[in-house]
Amino acid sequence: MWEATILSPSTGASVRRRTLALLLPVLLLTSLACSQFVPGWGGATVTSGTVYTVGANQKVLALSANARARGETFPAQGEWQYPAESDRKAGTSFSPPVVSGGLVYVTIHQLGGNPGVPGAVLALDAGNGSLRWRFDIPNGPSAQIVGPVVVAGGNAYVGASDHFVYALDATTGANKWQFRTGNKVWAGVAVDGSGSAYVASLDHRVYAVDAANGKEKWRFETGGAIASAPLFSNGRLYVGSADGLLYALDVNARAQQAAFPASGEWKYETGSWFWATPLIDSGTLYAGAVNGDVAALDATTGRERWRVHVGSIDAVVSSTPVLASGVLGISVRDGKDGHDGKVYGLDARGGQERWRYSTDPRGPVYSALASDGSAFYAYSMNQRLIALEANNGASRWVCRTDQTGDKLCKG
């Protein structure tokens, strides 16, 4: 798929490097089953001044943004780690925690960080980190989790590599129903608030299922694997695929099995695949592609408003853009060896670069940024959580997450 971007013999070496760069996240994930340990890149979530993440110490962390800015010893007031015991681990995660209804929902790739153990969903008390419930993926040790929990309508939805999506009771963790796709489900689930949940799979399809019972309503097939969650907004479903296309689907037209594209539907081509759910704001759709391109589109028509490339020819964008204070935050994995991590702040109106931040020591940034409106929070594969000023990219604080106890965030 990516070799099609070769333009001339003189660009061959660069394209070969770029091909490997684009494949790197896939190779990491698909090698997990036979690897003893691969660090996660779960990212962060921030709410009410508390930043939640799964650190390189394989613990779920609740960090006070103010305490970290002051350099206080962990745990400061309101901070915690799960498990609390220094010799225990939750495991690694590839998605940020989700906070809803006083609970922190965390997807763990392999429970306890132990190879051969299935993935699990943890629901923790947001105030003190105590375990409320745990759901283990039931289909054996090969059933891991890559995507996030999505909480809506009393359900906590999660997809797994066993090809299933599970709808759990958000309060108790009881399994209400499960829906089988034709391949791994690495993405989160989208819901429309009107009784439908939308499931994307590596089998190239997006499915609409009844949120009450998991029965299939309709399906739509693209030309490639779908690794990112669909986005539902205003009667449309936006879906990016490995076929290099971003689709806008009208859910009513899909329910009637109309020929694509029906009225109001469109597709946008990048020449590279999408591994990032787009962001919609005030009628503009912001989408990042694996080839390092970021575009702003009219959400109704698909017309391109602007398109820029971030980073070098080797840059990879695999996470959802985040908007704060008129700045579009983009996390990037860059460099010929794939070890450079950068965060770009783009002007949301025109796409011009406002600032950039490079990780030090080097470490790629795969996960989406979090934001509290004035700062971006980036999790880098150099084992650090970084707080950046949204308006200029200046570092507020950096926390090393590979330590435990009072050594956390030190060094």
C-alpha positions as a Python dict, from the first residue, in 0.01 Angstrom:
ca = {
    (1, 'M'): (0, 0, 0),
    (2, 'W'): (264, 255, 99),
    (3, 'E'): (505, 169, -185),
    (4, 'A'): (259, 335, -422),
    (5, 'T'): (394, 670, -301),
    (6, 'I'): (726, 618, -484),
    (7, 'L'): (771, 904, -728),
    (8, 'S'): (1115, 844, -880),
    (9, 'P'): (1426, 627, -836),
    (10, 'S'): (1601, 908, -652),
    (11, 'T'): (1343, 898, -375),
    (12, 'G'): (1364, 522, -325),
    (13, 'A'): (1573, 523, -4),
    (14, 'S'): (1349, 782, 159),
    (15, 'V'): (1038, 592, 64),
    (16, 'R'): (1177, 266, 202),
    (17, 'R'): (1247, 441, 532),
    (18, 'R'): (902, 593, 522),
    (19, 'T'): (739, 256, 455),
    (20, 'L'): (903, 116, 768),
    (21, 'A'): (800, 426, 961),
    (22, 'L'): (437, 384, 865),
    (23, 'L'): (445, 17, 956),
    (24, 'L'): (613, 62, 1294),
    (25, 'P'): (300, 101, 1510),
    (26, 'V'): (143, -202, 1341),
    (27, 'L'): (456, -412, 1386),
    (28, 'L'): (475, -319, 1753),
    (29, 'L'): (116, -416, 1819),
    (30, 'T'): (118, -737, 1619),
    (31, 'S'): (442, -850, 1787),
    (32, 'L'): (300, -816, 2137),
    (33, 'A'): (178, -1175, 2154),
    (34, 'C'): (535, -1311, 2130),
    (35, 'S'): (711, -1034, 2321),
    (36, 'Q'): (791, -1035, 2691),
    (37, 'F'): (722, -663, 2727),
    (38, 'V'): (638, -371, 2501),
    (39, 'P'): (581, -35, 2673),
    (40, 'G'): (239, 115, 2623),
    (41, 'W'): (161, 459, 2488),
    (42, 'G'): (-173, 513, 2656),
    (43, 'G'): (-167, 889, 2675),
    (44, 'A'): (-348, 1096, 2936),
    (45, 'T'): (-685, 1233, 3037),
    (46, 'V'): (-728, 1551, 3240),
    (47, 'T'): (-1033, 1656, 3438),
    (48, 'S'): (-1076, 1904, 3726),
    (49, 'G'): (-702, 1957, 3754),
    (50, 'T'): (-613, 1586, 3777),
    (51, 'V'): (-422, 1407, 3503),
    (52, 'Y'): (-481, 1032, 3469),
    (53, 'T'): (-246, 804, 3280),
    (54, 'V'): (-93, 456, 3280),
    (55, 'G'): (276, 507, 3341),
    (56, 'A'): (587, 321, 3235),
    (57, 'N'): (580, 170, 3586),
    (58, 'Q'): (265, -15, 3463),
    (59, 'K'): (49, 157, 3722),
    (60, 'V'): (-259, 375, 3677),
    (61, 'L'): (-164, 722, 3800),
    (62, 'A'): (-368, 1018, 3919),
    (63, 'L'): (-148, 1328, 3920),
    (64, 'S'): (-236, 1678, 4040),
    (65, 'A'): (-138, 1925, 3768),
    (66, 'N'): (-74, 2195, 4029),
    (67, 'A'): (134, 1967, 4253),
    (68, 'R'): (343, 1855, 3956),
    (69, 'A'): (401, 2217, 3854),
    (70, 'R'): (525, 2288, 4210),
    (71, 'G'): (747, 1979, 4210),
    (72, 'E'): (586, 1828, 4518),
    (73, 'T'): (675, 1478, 4630),
    (74, 'F'): (435, 1211, 4508),
    (75, 'P'): (172, 1145, 4630),
    (76, 'A'): (54, 1498, 4697),
    (77, 'Q'): (-303, 1560, 4809),
    (78, 'G'): (-550, 1388, 4575),
    (79, 'E'): (-281, 1180, 4400),
    (80, 'W'): (-271, 800, 4390),
    (81, 'Q'): (-144, 500, 4201),
    (82, 'Y'): (-306, 166, 4129),
    (83, 'P'): (-206, -90, 4239),
    (84, 'A'): (-90, 87, 4553),
    (85, 'E'): (166, -185, 4637),
    (86, 'S'): (511, -119, 4492),
    (87, 'D'): (558, -481, 4380),
    (88, 'R'): (232, -506, 4184),
    (89, 'K'): (147, -386, 3831),
    (90, 'A'): (-172, -309, 3646),
    (91, 'G'): (-9, -369, 3306),
    (92, 'T'): (47, -158, 2996),
    (93, 'S'): (-215, 40, 2809),
    (94, 'F'): (-246, 175, 2456),
    (95, 'S'): (-534, 415, 2523),
    (96, 'P'): (-591, 698, 2768),
    (97, 'P'): (-811, 644, 3074),
    (98, 'V'): (-1171, 762, 3057),
    (99, 'V'): (-1331, 947, 3350),
    (100, 'S'): (-1708, 928, 3391),
    (101, 'G'): (-1949, 925, 3683),
    (102, 'G'): (-1676, 928, 3947),
    (103, 'L'): (-1496, 630, 3793),
    (104, 'V'): (-1173, 601, 3595),
    (105, 'Y'): (-1201, 336, 3323),
    (106, 'V'): (-873, 190, 3203),
    (107, 'T'): (-805, -68, 2932),
    (108, 'I'): (-511, -295, 3013),
    (109, 'H'): (-346, -483, 2728),
    (110, 'Q'): (-227, -772, 2943),
    (111, 'L'): (-343, -779, 3303),
    (112, 'G'): (-60, -740, 3550),
    (113, 'G'): (186, -692, 3263),
    (114, 'N'): (223, -1069, 3233),
    (115, 'P'): (265, -1229, 2886),
    (116, 'G'): (-4, -1484, 2812),
    (117, 'V'): (-262, -1309, 3028),
    (118, 'P'): (-572, -1164, 2858),
    (119, 'G'): (-660, -798, 2857),
    (120, 'A'): (-895, -639, 3108),
    (121, 'V'): (-1101, -332, 3184),
    (122, 'L'): (-1050, -172, 3523),
    (123, 'A'): (-1296, 67, 3685),
    (124, 'L'): (-1130, 264, 3964),
    (125, 'D'): (-1264, 518, 4210),
    (126, 'A'): (-1155, 855, 4073),
    (127, 'G'): (-1097, 992, 4422),
    (128, 'N'): (-872, 728, 4575),
    (129, 'G'): (-789, 472, 4305),
    (130, 'S'): (-960, 178, 4472),
    (131, 'L'): (-1084, -97, 4240),
    (132, 'R'): (-1461, -94, 4187),
    (133, 'W'): (-1471, -374, 3929),
    (134, 'R'): (-1265, -562, 3674),
    (135, 'F'): (-1369, -732, 3351),
    (136, 'D'): (-1131, -987, 3200),
    (137, 'I'): (-1166, -1054, 2827),
    (138, 'P'): (-1306, -1409, 2833),
    (139, 'N'): (-1164, -1557, 2513),
    (140, 'G'): (-825, -1673, 2629),
    (141, 'P'): (-472, -1531, 2656),
    (142, 'S'): (-467, -1398, 2299),
    (143, 'A'): (-755, -1160, 2373),
    (144, 'Q'): (-589, -823, 2436),
    (145, 'I'): (-719, -467, 2428),
    (146, 'V'): (-577, -179, 2224),
    (147, 'G'): (-860, 77, 2211),
    (148, 'P'): (-1024, 280, 2488),
    (149, 'V'): (-1340, 233, 2687),
    (150, 'V'): (-1633, 444, 2566),
    (151, 'V'): (-1894, 522, 2831),
    (152, 'A'): (-2245, 617, 2720),
    (153, 'G'): (-2604, 540, 2820),
    (154, 'G'): (-2502, 331, 3119),
    (155, 'N'): (-2275, 110, 2909),
    (156, 'A'): (-1897, 84, 2893),
    (157, 'Y'): (-1802, -37, 2546),
    (158, 'V'): (-1468, -198, 2468),
    (159, 'G'): (-1326, -384, 2168),
    (160, 'A'): (-1064, -658, 2178),
    (161, 'S'): (-831, -859, 1957),
    (162, 'D'): (-1062, -1162, 1991),
    (163, 'H'): (-1281, -990, 1726),
    (164, 'F'): (-1551, -894, 1978),
    (165, 'V'): (-1693, -571, 2113),
    (166, 'Y'): (-1832, -595, 2466),
    (167, 'A'): (-2103, -380, 2621),
    (168, 'L'): (-2049, -377, 2997),
    (169, 'D'): (-2266, -230, 3269),
    (170, 'A'): (-2076, 90, 3348),
    (171, 'T'): (-2153, 60, 3721),
    (172, 'T'): (-2092, -310, 3783),
    (173, 'G'): (-1888, -436, 3488),
    (174, 'A'): (-2142, -707, 3405),
    (175, 'N'): (-2131, -817, 3041),
    (176, 'K'): (-2463, -713, 2883),
    (177, 'W'): (-2385, -832, 2531),
    (178, 'Q'): (-2104, -894, 2286),
    (179, 'F'): (-2085, -849, 1911),
    (180, 'R'): (-1848, -1040, 1685),
    (181, 'T'): (-1672, -882, 1385),
    (182, 'G'): (-1453, -1050, 1126),
    (183, 'N'): (-1117, -942, 1272),
    (184, 'K'): (-948, -762, 1559),
    (185, 'V'): (-1114, -453, 1705),
    (186, 'W'): (-842, -201, 1787),
    (187, 'A'): (-1070, 101, 1788),
    (188, 'G'): (-1313, 255, 2031),
    (189, 'V'): (-1687, 258, 1974),
    (190, 'A'): (-1897, 557, 1867),
    (191, 'V'): (-2253, 609, 1993),
    (192, 'D'): (-2521, 841, 1861),
    (193, 'G'): (-2746, 881, 2166),
    (194, 'S'): (-3039, 739, 1968),
    (195, 'G'): (-2988, 371, 2027),
    (196, 'S'): (-2702, 282, 1794),
    (197, 'A'): (-2338, 198, 1859),
    (198, 'Y'): (-2084, 197, 1576),
    (199, 'V'): (-1803, -57, 1571),
    (200, 'A'): (-1494, -46, 1345),
    (201, 'S'): (-1279, -352, 1279),
    (202, 'L'): (-962, -456, 1101),
    (203, 'D'): (-1195, -660, 877),
    (204, 'H'): (-1238, -335, 674),
    (205, 'R'): (-1594, -279, 799),
    (206, 'V'): (-1786, -44, 1024),
    (207, 'Y'): (-2096, -190, 1186),
    (208, 'A'): (-2406, -26, 1330),
    (209, 'V'): (-2544, -231, 1618),
    (210, 'D'): (-2839, -189, 1853),
    (211, 'A'): (-2700, -42, 2174),
    (212, 'A'): (-2962, -228, 2378),
    (213, 'N'): (-2886, -581, 2262),
    (214, 'G'): (-2589, -580, 2023),
    (215, 'K'): (-2788, -690, 1717),
    (216, 'E'): (-2647, -576, 1384),
    (217, 'K'): (-2841, -306, 1199),
    (218, 'W'): (-2614, -252, 899),
    (219, 'R'): (-2253, -266, 786),
    (220, 'F'): (-2036, -68, 546),
    (221, 'E'): (-1717, -203, 391),
    (222, 'T'): (-1413, 8, 306),
    (223, 'G'): (-1105, -93, 109),
    (224, 'G'): (-875, -137, 410),
    (225, 'A'): (-849, -210, 780),
    (226, 'I'): (-1006, 38, 1022),
    (227, 'A'): (-790, 91, 1329),
    (228, 'S'): (-947, 410, 1464),
    (229, 'A'): (-1282, 480, 1622),
    (230, 'P'): (-1555, 630, 1404),
    (231, 'L'): (-1677, 978, 1489),
    (232, 'F'): (-2050, 1045, 1502),
    (233, 'S'): (-2180, 1399, 1456),
    (234, 'N'): (-2505, 1545, 1325),
    (235, 'G'): (-2632, 1231, 1154),
    (236, 'R'): (-2298, 1146, 994),
    (237, 'L'): (-2034, 890, 1075),
    (238, 'Y'): (-1676, 983, 987),
    (239, 'V'): (-1453, 679, 935),
    (240, 'G'): (-1086, 667, 833),
    (241, 'S'): (-948, 354, 667),
    (242, 'A'): (-618, 199, 562),
    (243, 'D'): (-734, 238, 202),
    (244, 'G'): (-626, 603, 231),
    (245, 'L'): (-980, 740, 245),
    (246, 'L'): (-1178, 928, 506),
    (247, 'Y'): (-1548, 852, 464),
    (248, 'A'): (-1848, 1062, 564),
    (249, 'L'): (-2144, 825, 596),
    (250, 'D'): (-2505, 933, 637),
    (251, 'V'): (-2644, 687, 891),
    (252, 'N'): (-2996, 701, 747),
    (253, 'A'): (-2868, 627, 397),
    (254, 'R'): (-2660, 338, 533),
    (255, 'A'): (-2963, 199, 718),
    (256, 'Q'): (-3151, 199, 386),
    (257, 'Q'): (-2851, 36, 213),
    (258, 'A'): (-2832, 315, -43),
    (259, 'A'): (-2548, 314, -295),
    (260, 'F'): (-2247, 509, -170),
    (261, 'P'): (-2214, 802, -194),
    (262, 'A'): (-2573, 897, -120),
    (263, 'S'): (-2676, 1259, -75),
    (264, 'G'): (-2461, 1422, 192),
    (265, 'E'): (-2192, 1154, 178),
    (266, 'W'): (-1835, 1199, 58),
    (267, 'K'): (-1483, 1059, 77),
    (268, 'Y'): (-1149, 1235, 109),
    (269, 'E'): (-820, 1089, -11),
    (270, 'T'): (-475, 1136, 141),
    (271, 'G'): (-266, 864, -25),
    (272, 'S'): (-195, 717, 318),
    (273, 'W'): (-403, 542, 577),
    (274, 'F'): (-581, 686, 877),
    (275, 'W'): (-504, 566, 1228),
    (276, 'A'): (-661, 864, 1400),
    (277, 'T'): (-1020, 951, 1471),
    (278, 'P'): (-1085, 1301, 1333),
    (279, 'L'): (-1188, 1596, 1546),
    (280, 'I'): (-1490, 1811, 1466),
    (281, 'D'): (-1534, 2168, 1585),
    (282, 'S'): (-1771, 2439, 1458),
    (283, 'G'): (-1832, 2264, 1128),
    (284, 'T'): (-1466, 2188, 1059),
    (285, 'L'): (-1327, 1837, 1056),
    (286, 'Y'): (-958, 1805, 1147),
    (287, 'A'): (-794, 1482, 1035),
    (288, 'G'): (-439, 1350, 1058),
    (289, 'A'): (-303, 1076, 829),
    (290, 'V'): (-19, 833, 890),
    (291, 'N'): (193, 1004, 622),
    (292, 'G'): (220, 1316, 841),
    (293, 'D'): (-47, 1520, 664),
    (294, 'V'): (-306, 1714, 864),
    (295, 'A'): (-612, 1856, 691),
    (296, 'A'): (-906, 2078, 783),
    (297, 'L'): (-1222, 1988, 592),
    (298, 'D'): (-1573, 2123, 568),
    (299, 'A'): (-1759, 1861, 772),
    (300, 'T'): (-2067, 1885, 550),
    (301, 'T'): (-1912, 1876, 204),
    (302, 'G'): (-1562, 1735, 259),
    (303, 'R'): (-1410, 2039, 85),
    (304, 'E'): (-1051, 2095, 188),
    (305, 'R'): (-996, 2420, 376),
    (306, 'W'): (-626, 2365, 435),
    (307, 'R'): (-373, 2084, 438),
    (308, 'V'): (-20, 2082, 579),
    (309, 'H'): (256, 1831, 643),
    (310, 'V'): (405, 1822, 992),
    (311, 'G'): (758, 1706, 1061),
    (312, 'S'): (998, 1542, 818),
    (313, 'I'): (924, 1296, 538),
    (314, 'D'): (940, 1024, 805),
    (315, 'A'): (675, 1180, 1030),
    (316, 'V'): (379, 967, 1138),
    (317, 'V'): (52, 1102, 1280),
    (318, 'S'): (-151, 827, 1446),
    (319, 'S'): (-364, 1012, 1700),
    (320, 'T'): (-662, 1245, 1712),
    (321, 'P'): (-590, 1621, 1696),
    (322, 'V'): (-680, 1827, 2003),
    (323, 'L'): (-797, 2189, 2002),
    (324, 'A'): (-722, 2444, 2275),
    (325, 'S'): (-716, 2825, 2263),
    (326, 'G'): (-732, 2827, 1884),
    (327, 'V'): (-431, 2592, 1861),
    (328, 'L'): (-455, 2248, 1707),
    (329, 'G'): (-226, 2013, 1899),
    (330, 'I'): (-75, 1725, 1699),
    (331, 'S'): (144, 1448, 1843),
    (332, 'V'): (400, 1302, 1604),
    (333, 'R'): (651, 1017, 1577),
    (334, 'D'): (938, 1135, 1358),
    (335, 'G'): (1296, 1066, 1255),
    (336, 'K'): (1463, 806, 1031),
    (337, 'D'): (1490, 563, 1322),
    (338, 'G'): (1143, 645, 1455),
    (339, 'H'): (1271, 768, 1792),
    (340, 'D'): (1199, 1140, 1761),
    (341, 'G'): (890, 1263, 1938),
    (342, 'K'): (737, 1600, 1857),
    (343, 'V'): (426, 1795, 1945),
    (344, 'Y'): (311, 2062, 1700),
    (345, 'G'): (83, 2354, 1767),
    (346, 'L'): (-92, 2460, 1446),
    (347, 'D'): (-314, 2759, 1386),
    (348, 'A'): (-662, 2607, 1365),
    (349, 'R'): (-778, 2859, 1105),
    (350, 'G'): (-500, 2826, 850),
    (351, 'G'): (-278, 2537, 955),
    (352, 'Q'): (34, 2748, 1004),
    (353, 'E'): (283, 2617, 1258),
    (354, 'R'): (271, 2822, 1578),
    (355, 'W'): (524, 2617, 1773),
    (356, 'R'): (683, 2276, 1811),
    (357, 'Y'): (816, 2077, 2105),
    (358, 'S'): (1074, 1797, 2081),
    (359, 'T'): (1100, 1530, 2348),
    (360, 'D'): (1425, 1508, 2543),
    (361, 'P'): (1550, 1242, 2580),
    (362, 'R'): (1416, 1128, 2246),
    (363, 'G'): (1094, 929, 2248),
    (364, 'P'): (811, 904, 1992),
    (365, 'V'): (464, 1028, 2078),
    (366, 'Y'): (198, 789, 1951),
    (367, 'S'): (-94, 881, 2174),
    (368, 'A'): (-336, 1170, 2148),
    (369, 'L'): (-281, 1477, 2358),
    (370, 'A'): (-508, 1571, 2646),
    (371, 'S'): (-603, 1930, 2719),
    (372, 'D'): (-760, 2133, 2998),
    (373, 'G'): (-802, 2437, 2772),
    (374, 'S'): (-474, 2606, 2857),
    (375, 'A'): (-228, 2318, 2842),
    (376, 'F'): (-162, 2005, 2637),
    (377, 'Y'): (-52, 1686, 2809),
    (378, 'A'): (163, 1448, 2603),
    (379, 'Y'): (277, 1097, 2691),
    (380, 'S'): (608, 1008, 2527),
    (381, 'M'): (774, 670, 2480),
    (382, 'N'): (1070, 813, 2674),
    (383, 'Q'): (854, 727, 2978),
    (384, 'R'): (757, 1085, 3052),
    (385, 'L'): (433, 1277, 3085),
    (386, 'I'): (478, 1634, 2965),
    (387, 'A'): (262, 1941, 3027),
    (388, 'L'): (291, 2211, 2757),
    (389, 'E'): (148, 2560, 2733),
    (390, 'A'): (-116, 2554, 2459),
    (391, 'N'): (-39, 2901, 2330),
    (392, 'N'): (340, 2866, 2289),
    (393, 'G'): (444, 2505, 2357),
    (394, 'A'): (659, 2591, 2660),
    (395, 'S'): (706, 2308, 2908),
    (396, 'R'): (523, 2352, 3238),
    (397, 'W'): (649, 2030, 3394),
    (398, 'V'): (775, 1683, 3309),
    (399, 'C'): (701, 1370, 3511),
    (400, 'R'): (903, 1048, 3480),
    (401, 'T'): (655, 763, 3510),
    (402, 'D'): (901, 472, 3532),
    (403, 'Q'): (944, 508, 3908),
    (404, 'T'): (719, 420, 4203),
    (405, 'G'): (636, 576, 4537),
    (406, 'D'): (803, 904, 4628),
    (407, 'K'): (1051, 861, 4338),
    (408, 'L'): (773, 908, 4083),
    (409, 'C'): (818, 1221, 3868),
    (410, 'K'): (1176, 1261, 3991),
    (411, 'G'): (1494, 1266, 3781),
}
